[in-house]
Amino acid sequence: MANKIISVSLYLLLAVLALISVEAIAHGVDDSTRAFLEQNQGVQFVPFLYIGAKHMITGYDHLLFLVGVIFFLYRSRDVLLYVTMFTIGHSTTLLLGVLSDIQVNAYLIDAIIGLSVIYKGFDNLGGFKRCFKWQPNTQWAVLIFGLFHGFGLATKLQEFQLPAEGLFTNLVAFNIGVELGQFAALALILIVINAWRKWPSFQRFSTLTNTALMSAGVMLMGYQLTGYFIN
């Protein structure tokens, strides 16, 4: 019974992440957040902290990638290493993108984020070794895709043309919020995955789970590319 509960819990988690509105979560912000950002003036540390945390917790594109990253990581130090690589990547381009006003197409960036989800599912399935007889450096891949995830976060803030006054402090607060949200989401995901690993169904359903992860990435990438060519 416990075995089934754990399996169902993880699939429900993946299903919720995959079915949440793409436009509402992955690319846009809710009305109250939009109103605040449009009217923001000066340093607003706590509100930006909250917005950053909420965006990561509800940002299923980022979470799907992290699910793939930690899926086969059994040691705490490995989880810490890979999450740190991802954090360095997205923190760098988040700050650099907004402060240097580096303009990138939001649809293309989010399509690459979708590609990162496909990559991680494919990698977890051993696809590179089977199809290409070659294995990319997984740490560098997480760092590089983290850079694109950071640009994805930056494009959300650039839409609102935030005032220069207090901008750096607000960005730091937003980034800290992102890390707090990431930590909270990862804690939940790790609890479920670590519990599931104790049962035979983990290996039995790992292929199906990572195939589902790839499918979610394909849908996300397709949606964003459609938006790019239509708009």
N, C-alpha and C positions, 0 to 999 in steps of 0.2 A: 504493500500500500504506500509506504513512504517513497519507494522507488518511483511509483507512478505520479505521486504528488510533486516530487522534485522535477521530473521530466515535464509534466504539464506546466509547472510554474515557469520554467525557462521558455517554453514555447509560447506561453501567454505573454511573457516579457517581450519576446521577439515580435509577436503579432501586434502588440500595442505599439511598439516602436515603428513597425512597418505600416500601420494603418492610420497613424496620426496624420492630419492634413498637412501635405507637403508645403502648401503656400502659407499656412498659418504658422508653422513651426520652423521649417528649414530655411525659409527665405524672409518671412515677414515678422512683425512684432504685433502684440495685441494693442488694442486701442488706447488703454491707459498708459502703456509704456511709450507708445508713439506720441501721445499728447505731452508727456513729460519731456521727452527728448526734443521735441519741437520748441518747447518753451524754456528749456534749460538755460540758466545763466550762472556762471561762476562755479566754484567748487561744490560738488554734491556727492561726497564720498559714499555715504551709506546707500543712497538710491542707486548709484552706479554699481556698487557692490551687489545689491539685490538683483539688479537687472542682469548682471553677468552670471550670477548663480542660476537664475531662472532660465536664462537662455541655454546654458549647458544642460541643465536637467531636462528641459523640453526639446533640446536639439537632437533629435533621434539620429540624424546623419552622423554626428560626432560619436554618439553612443554605440551605434552599430559597428563603427570602425573599432572602437575600444573593445567591444565584445569579441570581435575577431582577434584583436591583438592579444588579449589575455586568455583566450579559450584554452590553449594548450600550455600555458605557463603554470608550472606547479610550485615553483619556489618564490617566496616573497621577494627576494632580491631581484629576481628576473622581472617580476611585475613592476617593482619600483624602477628598475632600469628602463624598461620600455615606456612606462608612463612618463618618466622624466624626459626621455627623448621626445615624446609627443608634446609635452609641455613646453620644452625649449623651442620646438618648432613653431607651435601656434602662438606662443607669447611674443616671439621675435617679430613675426609678420603682422600680428595684430597691432603692436605699437608702431612698427615701422610704416605699415600701410596707412594708418590714420595720421600720424605725426608728419610724415613726408608726403602725404596726400598722393600716394601711389594709386592710380586709377586702374582697376581691373574689372572686366565684365563679370558681374555677379553670377550670371547663369553659367558661364564657362567654369568659374571657380567651383560652383556647387556641383557641376557635372564631374569635375576632377575629384571632388569629395566622394561622389557616388562611385567613381572608379576606384578610389581607395578601399571602399567596402568590398567591391568585386575582387580586387587584388588580394585582400586579406582572407576572404573565403576561399579563393583559388589556392592561395599559398597553404592554408590549413589543410586543404585536401591533397597536398603534395603535387599540385598540378604542374609546377615548374620543372620538378625533377622528372615527372612522367612524360610530359610533352616536349620539354626542351633540353632535358638532361643538364639542367643548370638551376642553381638556387640563388636568388638575389640575397644580398646582405639584409637581413630582416631589420636590424637596428637602424641602418641608414634609410631603409624604406619608410620606417615609422617616422623618423625625423623629417624626411622630405615631404611625406604626405602631411605631417604636422604643420609644415610651412604653408601648405595650401589651405588647411583647415583654419589657420590663423588669418589668411587673407579673406576667407569666407566670413569670419567674425568681423573683420575690418569693414567689409562692404556693407554690413548691416548698419554700422555706426556712421559711415560716410554718407549714407542717404540723408542724414539729418543735418549735415553741415554744422557740426557742433562749434560753438564759439571758442576762440583761442584762450580766453580767460579760464584758467583752471582745467584746461584740456588734459594736460599730462597727469595731473592728480586724479582726474575722473577716469582716465584710461587705466591707470594703475589699479584703481578701485574695481573697475569692470573686470580687469584681468584676474585680480584676486578672487572676485566673485565666481569667475569661470572655473578657477581651480577648486574652490570650495564646492561648487556644483558638481564638478568632475569627481571629486573625492566621494561625495555622497552617493552619486550614481554608481561609481565603481564598487563602493562598499556593498551595495545591494546586489550587484551583478556577481561579485566574488562570493558572497554568501551562498547564492543559488548554485553557481557553478561548482564551488568546492564541495557543497553537500551532494550534488549530483555525481561528482567524480567517484564517490564511494560505492556507486552501484554499477552493475554490469551494463546497464542501458546507456551509460555515457559513451563508451566506445561504439556501441551498437548504433546509436543515433547521432554520433558526431558528424558523419558524412551528410546525413539529412539536414542537420542544423546548419552546417557551413554552406550547403547548397542553397538553403533558404536565405542565408546571409548574402550570397552572391545574387540571388534573385531580387532581393530588396535593393541591392546596389544598382542592378540593371534598371529597375523601375525608377529609382532616383535619378540616375544619369540620363535616362530617356526623357524624363519629365523636364529636366533642366535644359537639355539640348533642344527639345521642342520649344521651350520658352525663348531660347536664344534665337532660333530661326524664325519664329513668328513675330517677336517684338523688334 
